[in-house]
Amino acid sequence: MYESKKMMMYRYIYLLLLLLATCPMPVVAQKKSTYKVNIAALESKIITPVWAAVPAKGFKNYPGNNLIESICDTITLIRQSQIDSFKILYPGCTSVQILQINGQGASPAITNLDSLNNIQSISQKLKISYTSISSLSGFSALVSLGDTLELEYNFSQTSIGLSNLTSLGEIIIRKLPLLNSIAGLSNTIDSIGGVYIDSTALTSLNGLGTVVYIDGPLDLRYSPLVNLNSLSSLVSIKSYGFY
């Protein structure tokens, strides 16, 4: 009898422990402390990256603006979509140090430069290669081209299309088998850098008719030039050499 009572007591204890294990303990609600967020203080700690900065009004003409200098230093475009979005990718960029357009392997091919019509000056080099453009007429605002104009492997290009230049550096043209005109290239420019023309369809150099001084070599190769009468204004070639 005593043993049965003892077993019953153990059973009750076991059931009580089982009940406690399966039922959640009561939660005592705690009052959370409140903290007022100082938005102004947080905003003062935000560091805006250069690419996301909003330039001040009139920043285009401010030479010390770091945003413009960083964006327009050296630009390389390898797809038509990048060219079409130029004004979005590089807002306010009218002056570039080096601009390279390389369409090698691009699909679809680069055929249009019209979205670059806000570029006014290129201080060092403009290099365009492996595209299917017919001309550079998309650079309608370009007036200054500093060191070098380099065009190569543009197998559909028939003309230059730069007619507003007031300064021009060295000219390198090679592997443009359909290029038959460089009319308007020099306009009233009387001094340019060296000239290298290789593998074109040019029969004359009538785009260089106003040039008086060539500050570098004159190197003409594999082009069906009939004569050099277009260089009637030429007085001197500064140096002689081969590219």
PyMOL commands that set and color helices and strands:
alter all, ss='L'
color gray80, all
select helices_A, chain A and resi 2-22+39-44+50-52+59-61+66-71+80-84+86-89+114-116+206-208+229-231
alter helices_A, ss='H'
color red, helices_A
select strands_A, chain A and resi 74-77+95-102+121-129+144-152+167-176+191-200+213-221+236-237
alter strands_A, ss='S'
color yellow, strands_A
deselect
rebuild
show_as cartoon
